[in-house]
Amino acid sequence: MLRLFFAFLTLFYSSILFANEASVQQFSGRTMGQEFHINWYVPNNVSVDNVKLKQSVRGTLNGLNGIFSTWKDNSELSRFNQLKHTQPVSISPQLSSVISKAIELNEQTNGALDITVEPLIKLWGFGPHHSGAIPSQEELQQVLQYTGVKHIQLEDDMLRKLEPRVQLDLSAIAKGYAVDRIGEVLERYGIHRYMVEIGGEIVTKGQPWQIAVQQPAIFSTKSVLTLSLSGKAVATSGDYRQFYSDQHKQRYSHIVDPRTGSAKVRDIASVTVIADDCATADGFATALMVLGAKEALALAEAKKLPVLLITPAGDDQFTLHQSSYLKPFINN
């Protein structure tokens, strides 16, 4: 009997309110299957139409979801995945930008982040259609034959499959990209002090924002560390967001290793990464989960990434591991 669990790690946040200014403005809702929260300050000398601002945010999020969703059959990404040929097709600048970033991060993470992982995710029973079946090694090896960014080619805004069975999943980076784009929407309205969050992926600007990293347990609201960020993005990935267990209590995570096809839960409960933009933080967070604690910390040091790893220590206890680049962001 397989048991499927869903849990979402949230980064709790607060702001430092400056004197003689209006209180923070807020807007929240749902997008990409996640909750979003936006906090911002409007300068005293700037007039902002909040109705139009919120419409712009909604429009941007709906547009991006219509590009990147694997749950919508008519999204741009789904239409590409449905192609059975290897001819190049024209894609939107947004899709091109995300795929280009993902290819770059694939190289930087030694293949741990790979957007061609969609067939493996389906094979393991995650995604829109949960099968509840654990694949055999033979099945995994068959799918691995057409997994890898080497099987796609991107030139400007033209994308082609080099193997017709290739399918893409951008969930490891698209949410962070959306956070970055909402930050740009606020900037266009003259807002330069804000925090945007979608499902735990955050971008900050204009002032120190205090962000508490939650303990990686399904029902926990306890924070383990508080970060102070301004002009930076942060993303968290955890293996307890989506997983299932078999009759032997072996857990299988939705974060599949694209190099081996393994979905077994690794020795990291969650990874938090700080970067200049949220798409980069989002992609690295997923990749470090794939690598496991030792290799993840080594890569964080090599890439000069501020990283917090949380590993399980038994009986709902956890151990924190920090890269040397995280210290300046810790709010003591």
N, C-alpha and C positions, 0 to 999 in steps of 0.2 A: 504494500500500500504506500503510494507516494503522497507526501504532504507538501503542499505548496504554500509558502509564506510570502507576504509582501510587507516590507517596512521601509520607511524613508528617513534617512538621516538629515536633520535640519540643523543649520547653523543659526543659533540665536544671536541677535544683534541689538545694539543700542547706539545712540549717538551722543556726542557732547554738545549740548545746546549753548550757542553763543549768546551773550547778553544783548538786550535791546533789539531782538529780532523776533519775527513771528515764529510760532511753533511749527514743527515739521509737518509737511503735507504728506499724505499717505494714499496709496492706491494698491489694491490687491485683487486677485482673481485666480483663475486656473488657465493653464496652457500646457500643451505637450504632456498631458496627464499629470501635471504637477501644479502646486500652488505657486503664485508669484507675489512678491511684495516689493513695492517701490516707495522709498522715503526720500523726500527732497526739501530743500529750503529755497524759497524764492527771495532774491535780493530785494531790498526795500525800493530800489529804483527801477525794478522790472515788473511789468504787468503781464501775467500769464493767464490765458484762458484755460482753466483746468478741464473744461468739457472737451475742448479740441485736443488738449494734451492727452487725455485719456483715450480719446478716439484714435489718435496717432499711435499710441502704445498698443491698443487692441488690434488696429489694422496691421501693424508691423508683426505682432505675434501670430496673428491668424495667417498672414502671408508666409511667414517662415514655417509654420506648421504644415501649410499646404505644399511646401517644398520638401521638407525633411522627413515627414512622418512615414513610418513603415506600417502603421495601423490603418492608414487611408489608402485604399486601392487606387485612387486617382491623384495622389500626390506626385510631384515630379520625380521623387526618388523611386516610388513604387512603379511608376511607368517605365523608368529606366531598368529596374530589376526585372520587369516582365519581358524585356526584349530578348529575343532568341537568336539574334544575329550579332556579328562583330563589326558592323559598320559604325563609323563615328556619328554621334548625334550632338546637336546643339543643346547646351544646358544654360540655365540662368547664371548670372554673375555670382549670386549668393551660393548656389550649389557648387560652382567652380571654386569659389574661395574656400569653402569648407573642405572640399576634397583635396585641394592643394595643401592646406594646412595639415590635413590628416596624413598625406603622403610624406610631408616634411617630418612630422612627429613619428611616423613609422620608422624612418631612418634613425632618428635620434634615440629611439627606445629599443633598438635592435629587434624590431618586428613585434614588440609586445602590444603596440596599438596597431590594429589592422582593420580597416573599415570593410573588408571583404568577408567578415566573420558571420554575416547574416545566415548562410546555410548551416553553419555550425550551431548557431543559436536556435534555429528551427529544429535541428536534429536533436538537440538536448531538451526540447519541449518548452522553450521560452519564446516570447514574442506574442503576436496576436492569437496564435492557435496553440494552446498548451496540449501536448500529446500525452505527457505523463510516462514516456518510455525512455529507458536508458539505452543509448546506442551501443552497439557492439564495436569492437576494435576494427572489424572489417568495414563497417559503415563509416566510422570516423576516417579511416584511411582513404576511402573513396571520396569523401567530401574534401579532405585536405588536398586532393589533387587539383582542385580549382579554387583554393583559398590562398590569398596573398595579393598584395598590391601590384605585384609583377604582372598580374592578369588584367590590369586596366591601364589605359593610357589617356592622359589629360594633356591637351595642347590648347592653350588659351581657354575658350569656352566650348571646346569640342571634347567629348568624352566617348570612349569606346571600350567595349569588352574585348579582350584578346582571347577569352574563353567564354562561350555563350552562357554557361551555367553560373557565372559570377553574379552575386547579389551583394549589395552594399547595405550596411547599417551604420548610421551616423550618430547614434544615441550617445556615444562616448565623447562627442565634441559639439554637436549641434546646439545643445542647451546652453553651453558656455558661449557659443557664438551669438545666440539670441540675447543673452544678457549684455554682451558688448554692444549689440545693435540698439537695444533700448537705452543704453547710456548715451548713444549718439542722438537718439530722439530728444532726450532731455537737453542735451547741449544745444540743439537747434532752437529750443524754446528759451535759450538764455539761462538755463539752470546748470550750475557748475558745482553744486554741493549736493550729492545724492548717493544713495545706495540702492542698487537693483539686485534682487535675488529671485532666482527661479529654482525651486526644488533643492536649495542648498548651495547653488552656484552663485557667486556674488561678485559684483564690481563696485568699487567705491571711488569717490572723488571729493576733493575740496575741504575735507576736515578729517580728523581721526574718528573712525567708526570702530566701536568695540564689538568684536565678533567672538562669541563663545562656541567652542567646538564641543558638540554633544558626545557623551559616552555612547559607544556603539552597541547599544542593547535595544531590543525591539520596543520596550515600553519605558525606557529610561528618559528622564529629562535633565539628568545631571550633566553639568559641563566639566570637562577635564582640563581645559586651557582656554585663556582668552587672548585673542589677537587684536592688535591695534593697527588698522589699515587705512591708508589714504592714497588714492591714485593707484591702487593695486587691486587685483582680482584674486579670488580664492575659490577652490572647488574641492569637494569631498566625494570620494567613492568608497562604498562599503559592500561587503559580500552578503550582508544580511538584508539588503533591500529586496532582493528576489532570490529565493532558493527553494529547493525541495529536498526531502530526506527519503532514503529508501528504507526497506525493512531492517537493514543493518545499521541504521542511524548515520549512514554516510551522507554528508550534505553535498549538494551540487549547486553551484552558483551560476547566476546568469552572466557573470563575467568569465567568458570562455577564453582560454589561451589559444590564440590563432595559430601558434606555431606547432602545437601538439594536439589540439582539439580537446584537451582536458577541461572539465568543468568542476573538478573537485575543489572544494573550499581550501584556500591556501592559509598560510600562517599569519595573515594580516586581517584584522577586523575592519579597519578603515584607514584611508590615506587622505590627508589634507595637503593641498599644494597651493602655494602663492606664486603668482606670475604677473606680468604686466598686463595681460589680457586674459579674459575668462576662457576663451576657446583653448588656449595653450594650457591653462591650469586644469581644465576639464580633461583634456586628452592625456596629460601626464598622470593625473590621478588614476585613471583607468589602467594605464600601462603599468604603473607601479604596483597596483593590486595584482596584476597578472604575474609580475616578476617574483613576488615573495619578498619577505623582509630584508634579507641580506643583500640580494641583488638590487632591490629598490633603493636602499640607503646608499649603496655604492654609486648608482646612477645619479641620485640626487646630489651627491658631492661632486661628481664629475661634471654635471650640468649646472652647478651652483644654484640649485633649487632650494628654496625654503620649504621644508617638508616635515610633516608630523605623521608618524606611523603609530597606529595603535594595534598591539597584538594581544590576543587572548591569553590569560594566565590561569584559567580555570575558575569555576565557581563564581562566574560573573565578575571576575577580576581582570584588569587590563594593565598592560605595560606600555608606557609611552616612549617612543624613540624619535629623536629630533636630528635633522641634518644641522650642520654647523651654521647654515645660512638662515635658520629660523629665528635665532635669538633676538635680532633687532626688532622683530614684530611681536614679541611676547609682551603682554601687558602685565607687569609684575605687581 
